[in-house]
Amino acid sequence: MGWLRRLLRRPPLLHVAGDAGAGPPVVLVHGIASSSVTFEYLVPLITDRHRAISIDLLGFGGSPAPADAAYTIEEHVAALRRTLRTLGLRHFVLVGHSLGALISARYAAVYRRDVSRLVIVSPPVYVTPAEIAAPLDRAAMDGYLRLYEFLRSNKEFTIRAAAGLARLSPIKNLLDVSEKTWNAFVLSLEKSIESQTTVSDLVQVTAPIHLVYGALDPLLHPAGLRIVENLRGVTAHKVQGVDHVIRPRMARVVATAIG
């Protein structure tokens, strides 16, 4: 009956990690196994004209990690919605990075009146391999899904590998896969990234959509990107020489997309 308890309870309030600047609000939603530090290079570029509000996702950063959370896209969106309503936000630019981009796409599809513009950064848009015609693209998509299954099934390896990547990151504390975040990481990966409806969510978004991604991003599948780039209302920004992380060059492009 855990599903019934989750259905009846109020979504938890998320940690508001940053609230700086003045002007039209911009809500910043980070990706999996990270926190609001994701936007370290972006926030200073927009606070001269916007109120920048950084939110830690359910299970990450300073936000709660309920023991019975399933970390579905619906739960992430519900917690984000309650938090933003508590802040009195009704109309804002929504910026999501990585998993945060998928959550933001669903939010903008469901709560259309809230979002004046949607900016999705480095979105891992995946479809089932059977939906892809090109054999190489189909094999690559299957490879991503097998990799994620491996990471979920090999806890010690994944935690060690993430710690190594974190030491190389240009942003301190950018990646946190640990005992504390393991449950949120594994379930968010399985329920919100591997099992996703991002393309159909984006089709329902009525606000202008800006897609920003790095040309060197190893986590993005070309077939998924092509689908998003060809959707109505999407403006794509491909940033050369950049990977998955919002480094200064990408931050400048995202700031321009925000307006």
C-alpha positions as CSV (number, residue, x, y, z in Angstrom):
1,M,0.0,0.0,0.0
2,G,3.0,2.3,-0.3
3,W,1.7,3.7,-3.5
4,L,-1.5,4.8,-1.7
5,R,0.4,6.6,1.0
6,R,2.4,8.4,-1.7
7,L,-0.8,9.3,-3.5
8,L,-2.5,10.8,-0.4
9,R,0.4,12.6,1.2
10,R,1.4,16.2,0.4
11,P,4.5,16.5,-1.8
12,P,7.6,17.5,0.3
13,L,8.9,21.1,0.1
14,L,12.2,21.3,-1.7
15,H,15.3,23.2,-0.5
16,V,15.6,26.7,-2.1
17,A,19.3,26.8,-2.4
18,G,19.5,30.3,-3.9
19,D,17.3,33.3,-4.4
20,A,19.2,36.3,-5.9
21,G,18.6,39.3,-8.1
22,A,15.5,41.2,-9.0
23,G,13.2,41.2,-12.0
24,P,11.2,38.5,-13.8
25,P,11.8,35.2,-12.0
26,V,13.9,32.3,-13.4
27,V,13.7,28.9,-11.8
28,L,16.8,26.7,-12.1
29,V,16.5,22.9,-11.7
30,H,19.6,20.8,-11.7
31,G,20.2,17.2,-12.9
32,I,20.6,13.8,-11.3
33,A,23.2,13.3,-8.5
34,S,23.9,17.0,-8.4
35,S,22.6,20.2,-6.7
36,S,22.1,23.9,-7.4
37,V,25.9,24.3,-7.7
38,T,25.2,23.2,-11.3
39,F,24.4,26.8,-12.1
40,E,27.5,28.4,-10.5
41,Y,28.5,30.1,-13.7
42,L,25.0,31.0,-14.9
43,V,23.5,32.8,-11.9
44,P,25.9,35.8,-12.0
45,L,25.1,36.3,-15.7
46,I,21.3,36.8,-15.1
47,T,20.8,38.4,-11.7
48,D,21.2,41.9,-13.1
49,R,17.9,41.5,-14.8
50,H,16.2,38.5,-13.3
51,R,15.4,36.9,-9.9
52,A,17.3,33.6,-10.0
53,I,15.8,30.9,-7.9
54,S,17.8,27.6,-7.5
55,I,16.0,24.5,-6.3
56,D,17.5,21.3,-5.1
57,L,15.6,18.3,-6.5
58,L,14.0,15.7,-4.3
59,G,16.6,13.5,-2.7
60,F,19.6,15.7,-3.7
61,G,21.4,18.7,-2.2
62,G,19.6,20.1,0.8
63,S,16.2,18.7,-0.2
64,P,14.4,15.9,1.7
65,A,14.7,12.2,0.7
66,P,11.6,10.5,1.9
67,A,12.1,6.8,2.6
68,D,9.1,5.7,0.5
69,A,9.7,8.1,-2.4
70,A,9.7,6.4,-5.9
71,Y,11.4,9.3,-7.6
72,T,9.1,9.2,-10.6
73,I,8.9,12.2,-12.9
74,E,5.4,12.8,-11.3
75,E,6.9,13.0,-7.8
76,H,9.7,15.3,-8.9
77,V,7.2,17.6,-10.6
78,A,4.7,17.5,-7.7
79,A,7.4,18.5,-5.2
80,L,8.7,21.3,-7.5
81,R,5.2,22.6,-8.0
82,R,4.4,22.8,-4.3
83,T,7.7,24.5,-3.6
84,L,7.2,27.1,-6.3
85,R,3.6,27.8,-5.1
86,T,4.9,28.3,-1.6
87,L,7.2,30.9,-3.0
88,G,4.3,32.6,-4.6
89,L,5.6,32.1,-8.2
90,R,2.9,32.0,-10.9
91,H,4.8,33.0,-14.1
92,F,8.4,32.3,-14.7
93,V,11.2,31.1,-17.0
94,L,11.9,27.5,-16.2
95,V,15.5,26.2,-16.8
96,G,16.3,22.6,-16.4
97,H,19.7,20.8,-16.8
98,S,20.0,17.1,-17.6
99,L,17.4,15.2,-15.5
100,G,16.1,18.7,-14.5
101,A,15.4,19.3,-18.2
102,L,13.1,16.3,-18.3
103,I,11.4,17.3,-15.1
104,S,11.0,20.9,-16.4
105,A,9.5,19.6,-19.7
106,R,6.9,17.7,-17.8
107,Y,6.2,20.7,-15.6
108,A,5.8,23.0,-18.6
109,A,3.5,20.5,-20.3
110,V,1.2,20.1,-17.2
111,Y,1.3,23.6,-15.8
112,R,1.4,25.6,-19.0
113,R,0.2,28.9,-17.5
114,D,3.1,28.9,-15.1
115,V,5.9,28.8,-17.7
116,S,6.7,31.8,-19.9
117,R,9.7,30.2,-21.5
118,L,11.3,26.7,-21.2
119,V,15.1,26.3,-21.5
120,I,16.3,22.7,-21.5
121,V,20.0,22.3,-21.1
122,S,21.8,19.0,-21.9
123,P,18.6,16.9,-21.9
124,P,19.2,13.1,-22.1
125,V,16.2,12.5,-24.4
126,Y,15.9,8.8,-25.0
127,V,13.4,6.7,-26.8
128,T,13.1,2.9,-27.0
129,P,15.5,1.3,-29.5
130,A,12.6,-0.2,-31.4
131,E,11.5,3.3,-32.3
132,I,14.8,4.1,-34.1
133,A,15.2,3.1,-37.7
134,A,19.0,3.6,-38.2
135,P,20.8,0.5,-37.0
136,L,23.8,2.4,-35.5
137,D,21.5,4.8,-33.7
138,R,19.4,1.9,-32.4
139,A,22.5,0.1,-31.1
140,A,23.7,3.3,-29.4
141,M,20.4,3.8,-27.7
142,D,20.4,0.2,-26.5
143,G,24.0,0.8,-25.2
144,Y,22.9,3.8,-23.1
145,L,20.2,1.8,-21.5
146,R,22.4,-1.2,-20.8
147,L,25.0,1.2,-19.2
148,Y,22.5,2.7,-16.9
149,E,21.3,-0.8,-15.9
150,F,24.9,-1.7,-15.1
151,L,25.4,1.4,-13.0
152,R,22.2,0.7,-11.0
153,S,23.2,-2.9,-10.4
154,N,26.8,-2.2,-9.3
155,K,26.6,0.2,-6.4
156,E,30.3,0.1,-5.2
157,F,31.6,0.6,-8.7
158,T,29.2,3.4,-9.5
159,I,30.0,5.3,-6.2
160,R,33.8,5.0,-6.8
161,A,33.5,6.1,-10.5
162,A,31.3,9.1,-9.5
163,A,33.8,10.1,-6.9
164,G,36.6,10.0,-9.5
165,L,34.6,12.1,-11.9
166,A,33.7,14.6,-9.1
167,R,37.4,15.2,-8.5
168,L,37.8,16.2,-12.1
169,S,34.8,18.5,-12.2
170,P,35.3,22.2,-12.8
171,I,32.6,22.9,-10.2
172,K,33.1,21.8,-6.6
173,N,30.5,19.3,-5.3
174,L,28.9,19.0,-8.7
175,L,28.4,15.2,-8.6
176,D,27.3,13.3,-5.5
177,V,26.6,9.6,-5.8
178,S,27.0,8.3,-2.3
179,E,25.3,6.2,0.3
180,K,23.2,9.3,1.2
181,T,22.0,9.9,-2.4
182,W,22.0,6.3,-3.7
183,N,18.3,5.6,-3.5
184,A,17.4,8.9,-5.1
185,F,20.0,8.4,-7.8
186,V,19.1,4.8,-8.7
187,L,15.3,5.4,-8.7
188,S,15.5,8.7,-10.6
189,L,17.7,7.1,-13.2
190,E,15.3,4.2,-13.6
191,K,12.0,5.9,-13.3
192,S,12.7,9.4,-14.7
193,I,15.5,9.0,-17.2
194,E,15.3,5.4,-18.6
195,S,11.5,5.5,-18.5
196,Q,10.6,8.9,-19.9
197,T,8.0,10.6,-22.0
198,T,10.0,13.8,-22.7
199,V,9.2,14.0,-26.4
200,S,5.4,13.8,-25.9
201,D,5.8,16.2,-23.0
202,L,7.5,18.8,-25.1
203,V,4.8,18.5,-27.8
204,Q,2.3,19.7,-25.2
205,V,4.4,22.7,-24.1
206,T,2.9,26.0,-25.3
207,A,5.7,28.3,-24.2
208,P,8.8,29.0,-26.4
209,I,11.3,26.2,-25.9
210,H,15.1,26.7,-26.1
211,L,17.3,23.7,-26.4
212,V,21.0,24.2,-25.3
213,Y,23.6,21.4,-25.5
214,G,27.3,20.8,-25.9
215,A,28.7,19.4,-29.1
216,L,30.9,17.1,-27.0
217,D,28.3,15.8,-24.6
218,P,28.6,12.0,-24.3
219,L,25.3,11.6,-22.5
220,L,23.1,12.8,-25.3
221,H,21.8,10.6,-28.1
222,P,21.8,12.1,-31.6
223,A,18.4,10.6,-32.4
224,G,16.8,12.1,-29.3
225,L,18.3,15.5,-30.1
226,R,17.1,15.4,-33.7
227,I,13.6,14.7,-32.6
228,V,13.6,17.6,-30.2
229,E,15.2,20.0,-32.6
230,N,12.5,19.3,-35.2
231,L,9.6,20.0,-32.8
232,R,7.5,23.0,-33.3
233,G,8.5,26.0,-31.2
234,V,12.0,24.8,-30.4
235,T,15.1,26.9,-30.9
236,A,18.3,24.9,-30.7
237,H,21.7,26.2,-29.6
238,K,24.6,23.8,-30.1
239,V,27.7,25.0,-28.2
240,Q,31.0,23.9,-29.6
241,G,33.8,22.6,-27.4
242,V,31.5,21.9,-24.5
243,D,30.4,18.7,-22.8
244,H,27.5,18.0,-20.3
245,V,28.5,20.5,-17.7
246,I,27.4,24.2,-17.7
247,R,30.8,25.7,-18.1
248,P,31.3,29.5,-18.7
249,R,30.8,29.2,-22.5
250,M,27.6,27.3,-22.2
251,A,26.4,29.5,-19.3
252,R,26.6,32.5,-21.7
253,V,24.4,30.8,-24.2
254,V,21.9,29.7,-21.6
255,A,21.8,33.3,-20.3
256,T,21.0,34.6,-23.8
257,A,18.3,31.9,-24.2
258,I,16.7,33.1,-20.9
259,G,16.5,36.6,-22.3
